[in-house]
Amino acid sequence: MNLKVGDSIPQWVMPSVSAERMRTMAAILRDPNPLHWDRNAVDVLPLGLGKRTINQGPLGLSYMINMLHAWAGPNCLRRIVMRFPQVVLDGEQVIARGTIRALREEDSARLADCDIWLEHGDRGVLLEGTASVTLPGQKNPQS
Amino acid sequence: MNSKPIPAETDIMRLTGHRFPGGFYTVAHWENYLLTECTGAELLPNGMVHPVVLFHLPIIGANTSIAEMFALGQAESDLSIMIESYDWEILQPLREEIRYRISGGITSAERCKNAQDKLYDRIQFCFEVHTPGEMLAARTTITWHYTRHTL
C-alpha cells in the first residue's frame, strides 16, 4: 500500500439500517432501552423523530470497523474512539468514510491514524471519531 | 415529563472508584455469528470475534449490566442516557470460545452543565479484558451523560 496523509479510505455503505437487527442486538447486549425496539417509545420523545427505532451506538460504530477491515484487513484495528452527535434511525442509508491523518511506526508495525465518520445524505455526520490501524503487509505484533 | 428528583451531587461524585465484581466471558460461535450479522459484515476468519463485541463483553463479563450502570447513576429513565464517547483499545484480537477475564469500574463521575444550562452527570466506566494467560487483550472506556429533567 502506497499511502500518504490525506488519502481517503474506501467508503463502506449500509444500504438500510435494519430495525430487526436492532432487536437482535438488543437481546445480545441485554440492553433494556426501548429506543432500540419500540417505535412508540421514540415517537413520544420531544425530538420529532416519529415512529422509528434508534440504532445502538455500537452498531453505528461497527459500520466504521467494517470499513477499516475491508481496507486494511480483519486484524487491523488497534484503537477506535467514537462520539455520537446524531442518532441513526431504522431505514436510513448511511456511509462510513475516513481519511488518513498521520502515518507512523510502532513496535515495527506501520500504523495509520485516521479520522472516521458516519454520514447520512441529508443529515450529514451522525458519528465521528478516530481510529488507529495496522497497515497491511506489515507484521502485526498482535497476531 | 419526568418528576424524579435530581440526585445529590455528592452521591454522584462518590461513584468514582466503584468496582464491579469482575468475572469471565466466553463468546460462543452462535453469538459471534449473530453479532457480526447485525453489523452487515461477513464472519471474520480464524474464529476472530467482531470488535463490536467490545461493548457488551466487558459489561457482562465484569458481572454488571447496562441496567445496573443506568441505576448506579440514578438515571431518570432508560431514555435519559446520552452517549458522549466509546474508546476501545485492542491489544490482541478476541476469539471465539476463549474464556476472558474482565475487571472494571467507574473511573470518574461529575456533575456538569450543558450549553443550555441543563444539568447532567458525566460518568465514565473503564473495563479491562485479559486472556487466560493474563495478558491484556483490550481496554474499553464508556462515557455516558445522565441527563436531568431534559426530556
Interface residues (C-beta under 8 A of the other chain):
Chain A: M14 R21 T24 M25 I28 L29 R30 D31 P32 N33 P34 L35 A41 L45 P46 Q56 G57 P58 L59 L61 S62 Y63 I65 N66 H69 P74 N75 L77 R78 R79 I80 V81 M82 R83 F84 G129 Q142 S143
Chain B: M1 E31 L34 L35 E37 C38 T39 G40 A41 L44 P45 M48 H50 P51 V52 L54 F55 H56 I60 S65 I66 A67 F70 D78 L79 I81 M82 I83 E84 S85 Y86 D87 W88 E89 I90 L91 Q92 P93 L151
